[in-house]
């Protein structure tokens, strides 16, 4: 039987408009029944006039979808219509809620227009600077839709969000429907991710490319994410870069507000010749924190002793073609052994990510860091593995 969604009321809307909406809801319910919520954002963008922001209980940080725009057009502020404008893009009609604060990342007070439920022009969006690079306004009564204008150079950084505060990082337009996965581990979970540059990449623009890290797929599964990834990070202190031991233990990181912490590192320990050290015994409490495995054990001890309810997931490092993979395998085995001592779920990405011999050109940007296709493959597997524990 086709799943039934919580449709917004349309009793007061015109017959043809109401019928069009009902047809779209029927199509959407059939899609979810057959495919789940995976790929829902693409479906909405390409097949339906219903925007994802209209779905009851949908979580969307960025309402602006850079893939669903009218290219080389701008809005006429006094009429709400479009006009030709090279290098400028107009969004689709985006559903908003009267009385709700909306914010945009754009250094301008005039960013678009307001419309009613029939998409008839009401007025201009006149924003006020709340903080640097974050402009807000309360949606006026009678307004049901907005359209915004974004120039080409801002497409990969522009956000429109129904919140008063600026998001902590850039988020692409993506739809999370955690209530469809309420029995799953990640639904509603607060997750903090520690790791090296591969963890850091999420939401960053590198060489003109916006990267969606593995965390993007955790968010799609309903988790909220704080990214603590750092480039060149190692497990143990060294003379070349920061270490996770210092980041967490030395600085006494507070995990009070997190349900899950993920730890993904090791490749830079190999690159910087950090001593591997020993796994140690199950009952050991003193560790050589100048070694990779000793620092990892001390880090886990800190979290377990002080925050026993915070779940810890260990990821082994990805294979790459810039490091010694024999040494990678040794450190991966050490991470797995440590996970077993503390009964921690461990995701063996060294052996199960799909990145390996003959696939580096396809799934990495430089033989080391995944490209977006690589992150897509890894992210799906990370979520699947985490949900299976």
Secondary structure, 3 states (H helix, E strand, C coil): CCCCCCCCCCCCCCHHHHHHHHHHHHHHHHHHHHHCCCCHHHHHHHHCCCCHHHCCCCECCCCCCCCCEEEEEEECCCCCCEEEEEEEEEECCEECCCCCEEEECCCCCEEEEEECCCCCEEEEEECEEEECCEEEEECCCCCCEEEEEEEHHHCCCCCEECCCCCCCCCCCCCCECHHHHCCCCCCCCEEEEEECHHHHCCCCEECCEECCCCHHHHHHCCCEEEECCCCCCECCCCCCCCEHHHHHHHCCCCCCCCCEEEEECCHHHHHCCCCCCCCCCCCCCCCCCCCHHHHHHHHHHHHHHHCCCCEEEEECCCCCCCCCHHHHHHHHHHHHHHHHHCCCEEECHHHHCCCCCCCHHHHECCCCCECHHHHHHHHHHHHHHHHCC
